[in-house]
């Protein structure tokens, strides 16, 4: 699915949700959630291409696969947190959406600590 198809799906879902919202607000939310999940899963299907590209990049510059895996995890955490936060905020629960964003940021920090420690070890070797 191309970006144009995903955009059309999103716009159609929003147009339908606007029509349904006065009658059944919960159906409007379900419709938006379903469209978001479909577009999200279609985005995940592009993950194979991204993984192949990361492997090629790792082969060219000889980067440890742990670092590329960490980068991919951080991107995944970002997308999932942003999606969940957006759904919560659109539903009127902005406080919960903000908490999900904070948890996502803390998760990214936790995942990136091994890379940060490796950087400090490298710097320490150069200074010693």
Secondary structure, 3 states (H helix, E strand, C coil): CCHHHHHHHHHHHHHHHHHHHCCCHHHHHHHHHHHHHHHHHHHHCCHHHHHHHHHHHHHHHCCCHHHHHHHHHHHHHHHHHHHHHHHHHHCCCHHHHHHHHHHHHHHHHHHHHHHHHHHHHHHHHHHC
